[in-house]
């Protein structure tokens, strides 16, 4: 049943609140079906600043897209992985990847 307060919400706008922005899709893509540590993500996305990566990881965890697991070790170890909700974004990214490859092919 649709809540009357939410009946005017645009599904695309709501999705973009979660996965929009410059870095979120790339972070989700790089994590994929693996567990990734912060340093790995920084190496995989070298153009993102450390501050922005930290901020986006926190946001994606808060939105339920990523899971953060901290191990009680010295030095501390933290791993990020996709939640079930986050895994739903992977097919979207695959479509974007295909579209991007078509654009690149058209430029040749």
C-alpha positions in Angstrom: 0.0 0.0 0.0 1.3 3.4 -1.0 1.7 5.9 1.8 -0.1 9.1 0.8 2.9 11.2 2.0 5.2 9.3 -0.4 2.8 9.0 -3.4 4.5 12.0 -5.1 8.1 10.6 -4.8 10.0 9.9 -8.0 11.6 6.5 -7.9 14.6 7.7 -10.0 15.2 10.6 -7.6 15.0 8.3 -4.6 17.5 5.9 -6.2 19.9 8.7 -7.1 19.9 9.8 -3.5 21.5 6.5 -2.7 23.7 5.8 -5.7 24.2 9.2 -7.2 27.2 11.4 -7.0 30.7 11.2 -8.5 32.1 8.2 -6.5 29.4 5.9 -5.1 28.9 3.7 -8.2 32.6 3.4 -8.7 33.1 2.4 -5.0 30.3 -0.2 -5.3 31.7 -1.5 -8.6 35.2 -1.9 -7.1 33.9 -3.8 -4.1 31.6 -6.0 -6.2 31.3 -9.5 -4.8 34.5 -9.2 -2.7 35.6 -7.9 0.6 37.8 -4.8 0.3 39.9 -2.9 2.7 40.3 0.9 2.6 43.8 0.8 1.2 42.7 -1.5 -1.6 39.8 0.9 -2.5 42.2 3.8 -2.5 44.6 2.1 -4.9 41.7 1.0 -7.2 40.3 4.6 -7.3 43.4 6.7 -7.1 41.7 10.0 -8.1 39.5 10.0 -5.0 40.8 11.9 -2.0 41.2 9.9 1.3 38.7 12.3 3.0 36.1 11.7 0.2 36.6 8.0 0.3 36.1 7.9 4.1 33.0 10.1 3.8 31.4 8.0 0.9 32.1 4.7 2.7 30.4 6.0 5.8 27.4 7.2 3.8 27.1 3.9 1.9 27.2 2.0 5.2 24.5 4.3 6.7 22.3 3.8 3.6 22.6 0.0 4.0 24.5 -0.5 0.7 27.8 -1.5 2.3 28.6 -3.6 5.4 31.6 -2.6 7.5 33.3 -5.2 9.5 36.0 -4.2 12.0 38.4 -6.8 13.4 39.9 -6.5 16.8 43.5 -6.7 15.7 46.6 -4.6 15.9 46.9 -2.9 13.6 43.2 -2.5 13.1 41.6 -4.1 10.0 38.3 -3.1 8.5 36.7 -4.7 5.5 33.8 -3.4 3.3 31.4 -5.6 1.4 28.0 -5.2 -0.3 24.8 -6.0 1.6 22.0 -7.8 -0.2 20.5 -4.4 -0.8 23.9 -3.2 -2.3 24.1 -6.2 -4.6 21.0 -5.0 -6.4 23.0 -2.1 -7.7 25.5 -4.4 -9.6 23.3 -5.1 -12.6 22.7 -1.3 -13.0 26.4 -0.8 -13.0 26.8 -3.5 -15.6 24.4 -1.7 -17.9 26.3 1.5 -17.4 29.5 -0.3 -18.2 28.0 -1.7 -21.5 26.8 1.8 -22.4 30.2 3.3 -21.6 31.9 0.7 -23.8 29.5 1.5 -26.6 30.4 5.2 -26.3 34.1 4.4 -26.3 33.7 2.2 -29.4 31.8 4.9 -31.2 34.7 7.3 -30.6 37.2 5.2 -32.6 
